[in-house]
Amino acid sequence: MSHRSMTDGMRLSVSAAAGFVLACVAGACGPTHVMYDSPEAAIVEIDTARVRAYVATLADDSMRGRATPGPELWDAARYISAELEAGGLRPFIADSFVLSYPLEERRLDTARVAVGMPGGPEWGFRDDVLPRGGATGLDGITAPAVLITGDPSKGGADLATADVEGKVVILVFPEHTGIGNAFWSVASSIPTPAAFLLYSEATDSMWESRARAVTAPAYHTPDDTSRSLPIFEIRRPAAATLISRGGQDLDAALNHADGPISVTPIEGVEVQLRLPYITTARPQAPIVAAVWGDEAVDREVVLSAHMDHLGMTSDGDVYNGADDNASGVSALLAIARAFGALDAPASAHVVFLFTSGEEQGGWGVDAFMHRLGSPADAKRAVVADLNLDMVGRNAPDTIHVIEPENGSLRTLAERTATDHNDIALTVAGDAWPAADFLHRSDQAAFVDDSIPAAFFFSGPHADYHQTTDDPATLDYGKVARVARLVFRVATSLAGIDAPRH
């Protein structure tokens, strides 16, 4: 799960993902031989052992955190593809379950990174300045400077009305070791600054670890200009010089850091900064898409889950992403298995969509949505998207279903859970409205396109986006029961008719 940013202009292509075979965890590969004539019979395909086995593979250390677009993500895609084929599903497009979309690999141009003033002095990469986010073009930016200091929890100046628009904001906070809560609190309150320079007293080891992280490859969609709000950490020599040129004193600012927020123009000082990236490769990233149902019907129910996670730390630790989101992928694979064994008429296709790039803001689902809008394809009406992300933790008897205010999918899920004792789940609404989880996973692409969508979610926890999100932390019984709930909701939306005779 992540914060999203919408991207356009992507095109899907069939992947040449050949030569990779993984053993199926649920038995011999190939279409299942047991067929069922009703959802209530087919639901036996969704069990705890199956989802546990899926998670064990997807969240294993050997998958190295399934980063987009790393080779292990392709391994995960081929594994998922093999399971879908074994379960009797069909590829969504052409003859391959694995599809791809283009990305660009960009690296920080460290030789050109700089923070300084017209006429000097200037500090380069690692030389008391360290980029932490954003980017500029090769020419960089030049803007007046303003000093903000204080503790945001103690009130003070109204940053929404302060004279900071278009300026390089130098920040001195009680937290002097990097980007923390005070930074995000202030940054979100400032309209349209030019850049942030955050005073830091990070240790040498912290500084070097962050330097390694920012020099790693960064990936973008081709239409992303990669120009966004620059953020730097700056150490004492650079901070003291910039502030003193405007008649201010760094030690005085530090003494005020525990007081209320204050805004002080740094008169006569302009800051120049450059934070450019260069394109070094153009890789492809995978998604996996399968379909069940009659080709003649012109309606689709989409079931989605993202298969990517965060990769590895700069120190070599693995972000296994067991809950985020091997849990959702495993539930969706079990649901696909049940559909693949179902021999019953329906009034809609069911599409199984396993995306990537979710952690970067929804690259894969946006590629899929562009396929839906392409005049080159026969467009089907999408009935709904049911997205599963982080469904394996917290209260064992509760699943949250988050949707737009005018949605009706949660009501359907509530009724379904009430009508089936084996689900044993209470369906709750959004318990964290301020966190805007509706727009932080792949259902957001459907919501933004005015398609009904619901986010099945167990809620945040301390292991979110940490290397401690491991398979041992999951409640596999809950994952299986969420899968049964979503299976029944999907069969209802797909209009599954009476059994064949």
PEPE-V603308 format. One record per run of one state. SS is the DSSP state (H for helix, E for strand, - for the rest). FROM is the first residue (numbers start at 1). LEN is the number of residues. If there is no record, write none. Layout:
BEGIN
SS FROM LEN
SS FROM LEN
END
This chain:
BEGIN
- 1 12
E 13 2
- 15 21
E 36 1
- 37 2
H 39 7
- 46 2
H 48 11
- 59 2
H 61 3
- 64 3
E 67 1
- 68 3
H 71 16
- 87 3
E 90 2
- 92 1
E 93 1
- 94 2
E 96 1
- 97 1
E 98 5
- 103 1
E 104 5
- 109 1
H 110 3
- 113 1
E 114 3
- 117 5
E 122 4
- 126 3
E 129 7
- 136 5
E 141 9
- 150 2
H 152 3
- 155 1
E 156 1
- 157 11
E 168 5
- 173 8
H 181 7
- 188 7
E 195 5
- 200 4
H 204 11
- 215 3
E 218 3
- 221 7
E 228 7
- 235 1
H 236 9
- 245 5
H 250 6
- 256 5
E 261 14
- 275 2
E 277 5
- 282 2
E 284 9
- 293 6
E 299 8
- 307 2
E 309 1
- 310 2
E 312 1
- 313 5
E 318 1
- 319 3
H 322 19
- 341 1
E 342 1
- 343 1
E 344 1
- 345 4
E 349 7
- 356 2
H 358 3
- 361 2
H 363 10
- 373 8
E 381 8
- 389 9
E 398 5
- 403 6
H 409 11
- 420 6
E 426 3
- 429 4
H 433 3
- 436 1
H 437 3
- 440 3
H 443 6
- 449 4
E 453 5
- 458 13
H 471 3
- 474 2
H 476 18
- 494 5
E 499 1
- 500 2
END
